[in-house]
């Protein structure tokens, strides 16, 4: 099932099941618990990110070809960093290039997002997918050169900048994606395809990541795992390609859809 989260004409935030014809039917109940699809047609005034994340767990350097293009050593275990849920942006809404923590070298990164649906801890690799609510597309803006003026850790400050991550356009349940590590993933900058890969190139696949991240740690429903970006990033190109105001970035993942956001400057 494809699930969208949206705002209706009265400002209520609701969930709906998206149908092949583009219409949607309202979901009644708790998306993380008991719920059902009704016959009520969804009145979608604004499409939102498919969940309001309780946490972002981000994996760096998780594609072999990306490691090769950046001349990085293949990690022996997942490289984890975290970000604030306040960094979230919705589909079609502008991604902001910061002016206070300014950088002229901001990169694009498309990623597969894994959304945890059940509270879990010490999950085995074999049982990992049972705890997944669904999958989505993510756009991540990555700062190639960190500000030297920040007294706290620069990478942490940048990762938590508002509207650095977008999520959507929907989440797709595991019954429709039996193998999340066999999906074509592309990032399109304006009209140019910049990243074109398959999630089979991941160093640590989705079940391994869920097993690793839940080790002696409780993952809550609504936790979003960002599984890393494939090769083709702007910093690895000659000459490098950086985002600028007026750009449009689309992440497209097989079986999920297309997530598009314009790029503008923070005001």
C-alpha positions in Angstrom: 0.0 0.0 0.0 1.1 3.5 -0.7 0.3 5.8 2.2 0.3 9.6 2.1 0.1 12.1 4.9 -1.7 15.3 4.1 -3.5 18.4 5.4 -7.1 18.8 4.5 -9.1 22.0 3.9 -9.7 22.5 7.6 -6.1 22.2 8.5 -6.4 18.6 9.9 -3.4 16.3 9.4 -4.6 12.9 8.2 -3.4 9.7 6.4 -4.7 8.1 3.3 -4.1 5.2 1.0 -3.1 6.4 -2.5 -4.8 4.5 -5.4 -3.3 3.8 -8.8 -5.6 6.5 -10.4 -4.1 9.2 -8.2 -7.0 9.6 -5.8 -6.7 8.6 -2.1 -9.0 7.1 0.5 -8.8 8.1 4.1 -7.2 5.9 6.7 -8.9 5.6 10.1 -7.0 4.6 13.2 -3.3 4.6 14.1 -1.0 4.2 11.2 1.5 2.6 13.6 -1.1 0.3 15.1 -4.6 -0.7 14.2 -6.0 1.1 11.1 -8.2 0.6 8.1 -8.8 2.2 4.7 -12.2 3.7 4.4 -14.4 4.6 1.4 -14.0 8.3 2.2 -12.2 10.2 -0.5 -9.2 12.2 0.9 -9.4 16.0 0.4 -5.7 16.7 -0.1 -5.0 20.4 0.2 -1.3 20.0 1.0 0.9 16.9 0.7 3.1 16.4 3.8 6.1 14.3 4.5 4.7 10.7 5.1 5.6 10.8 8.8 6.5 13.3 11.4 9.9 11.7 12.4 10.7 11.2 16.1 14.4 10.8 15.1 16.6 10.7 12.0 19.3 8.0 12.1 21.6 8.7 9.1 24.1 6.3 7.6 27.2 7.7 5.8 29.3 6.1 3.2 27.0 3.1 2.5 27.4 2.7 -1.3 30.5 1.0 -2.7 30.6 3.2 -5.8 30.2 6.3 -3.7 33.1 5.2 -1.5 35.2 4.7 -4.7 34.4 8.1 -6.2 35.4 9.8 -2.9 38.4 7.6 -2.5 37.2 6.5 0.9 37.9 3.2 2.7 35.0 0.8 2.9 33.8 0.9 6.5 33.7 -2.2 8.6 30.5 -1.2 10.3 27.8 1.4 9.6 28.8 5.1 10.0 26.1 6.7 12.1 25.2 10.3 12.6 21.9 11.9 13.8 19.9 14.9 13.0 17.0 16.9 14.5 13.4 16.2 13.2 13.4 20.0 12.8 15.5 19.5 9.6 12.4 18.0 7.8 10.8 19.5 4.7 7.7 18.4 2.8 7.3 17.4 -0.8 7.2 20.4 -3.3 8.3 22.8 -0.5 11.5 24.8 -0.9 14.8 23.5 0.5 16.6 26.4 2.1 20.2 27.2 1.5 21.3 28.7 4.9 22.5 32.3 5.0 23.6 32.4 8.7 25.7 29.2 8.5 26.5 30.1 5.0 28.4 27.9 2.5 28.8 28.2 -1.3 29.4 24.4 -1.6 26.1 22.6 -0.9 25.6 19.2 -2.5 22.6 17.1 -3.4 22.1 13.5 -2.1 19.2 11.1 -2.9 18.5 8.4 -0.3 16.2 5.5 0.5 14.4 6.2 3.8 13.3 3.3 6.0 10.5 4.1 8.5 10.3 2.0 11.6 6.7 1.0 12.5 7.1 -1.0 15.7 9.0 -0.3 18.9 11.9 -2.6 18.8 15.3 -3.5 20.4 18.0 -6.0 19.7 16.2 -7.1 16.4 17.8 -9.9 14.5 18.6 -9.4 10.8 16.1 -12.1 9.9 13.2 -10.3 11.7 14.2 -6.8 10.8 11.7 -6.1 8.0 8.8 -7.1 10.3 9.5 -3.9 12.2 9.5 -1.6 9.2 6.3 0.4 8.4 7.5 1.4 4.9 10.0 3.1 2.6 10.2 6.6 1.2 12.4 8.9 -0.8 14.7 11.4 0.9 16.6 14.4 -0.4 19.5 15.5 1.6 21.4 18.7 1.2 25.0 18.1 2.2 27.5 20.8 3.1 30.9 20.1 1.5 32.8 22.8 3.3 31.9 23.3 7.0 31.8 26.7 8.5 34.9 27.4 10.5 33.1 29.9 12.7 30.9 27.5 14.6 32.1 26.6 18.0 30.2 23.4 18.4 30.9 20.5 16.1 30.4 21.8 12.5 28.9 18.6 11.1 26.3 18.4 13.9 25.3 22.1 13.4 24.9 21.7 9.6 22.9 18.4 9.8 20.3 20.1 12.1 19.8 23.2 9.9 16.1 23.6 9.1 14.8 22.2 5.8 18.0 20.3 5.0 16.1 17.0 4.5 12.9 16.4 2.6 10.8 13.2 2.7 8.1 11.8 0.5 6.0 11.7 -1.6 4.5 8.7 0.2 5.6 5.6 2.2 5.3 2.2 0.6 4.6 -0.8 2.8 7.0 -3.8 2.7 4.4 -6.0 1.1 4.8 -4.0 -2.1 8.6 -3.8 -1.8 9.7 -7.3 -0.8 13.4 -6.5 -1.3 14.4 -2.9 -0.5 17.9 -3.6 -1.8 16.9 -4.1 -5.4 15.5 -0.7 -6.3 16.7 1.8 -8.9 17.5 5.2 -7.3 18.1 8.4 -9.3 18.6 12.0 -8.4 17.8 14.6 -11.1 19.1 18.2 -10.9 17.0 20.4 -13.1 16.9 18.2 -16.2 20.1 16.3 -15.7 20.4 12.9 -14.1 23.2 13.2 -11.6 22.8 9.9 -9.6 21.7 6.6 -11.2 22.3 3.5 -9.1 20.6 0.6 -7.4 20.2 0.0 -3.7 21.9 -3.4 -4.2 25.1 -1.3 -4.2 24.7 -0.7 -0.4 27.5 -1.9 1.8 25.1 -2.6 4.6 21.7 -3.6 3.5 18.4 -2.6 5.2 18.1 -5.6 7.5 21.7 -5.2 8.6 21.1 -1.5 9.4 18.0 -2.3 11.5 19.8 -5.0 13.3 22.8 -2.7 14.0 20.8 0.4 15.0 18.5 -1.6 17.4 21.4 -3.2 19.2 21.0 -2.3 22.9 18.9 0.6 21.7 15.2 1.1 21.4 13.9 2.3 18.1 10.6 4.0 18.4 7.8 4.1 15.8 8.4 7.0 13.5 12.2 6.6 13.5 13.5 7.3 10.0 16.7 5.6 8.9 18.4 7.3 6.0 20.5 4.6 4.3 23.1 6.7 2.5 23.6 8.1 -0.9 24.9 6.5 -4.1 27.7 7.7 -6.4 27.3 10.8 -8.6 27.4 13.5 -5.9 28.4 17.0 -6.9 31.6 17.2 -4.9 33.1 14.3 -6.8 32.5 15.8 -10.2 35.0 17.7 -12.3 34.3 20.6 -12.0 32.2 20.2 -8.8 28.4 20.8 -9.0 26.9 22.8 -6.2 23.2 23.7 -5.5 22.1 27.2 -6.1 18.8 29.2 -5.8 16.4 28.4 -8.6 17.5 24.7 -8.9 15.0 21.9 -8.7 16.0 18.5 -7.3 14.0 15.3 -7.8 14.8 11.9 -6.1 13.1 9.0 -7.9 13.1 5.5 -6.4 11.6 2.5 -8.1 8.3 1.4 -6.6 8.0 4.5 -4.5 7.8 7.6 -6.7 9.3 11.0 -7.2 10.1 13.6 -4.5 10.7 17.1 -5.9 11.8 20.2 -4.1 12.9 23.6 -5.4 16.0 25.2 -3.9 16.0 28.8 -2.5 17.8 30.9 0.0 17.0 31.2 3.6 15.5 34.5 4.6 
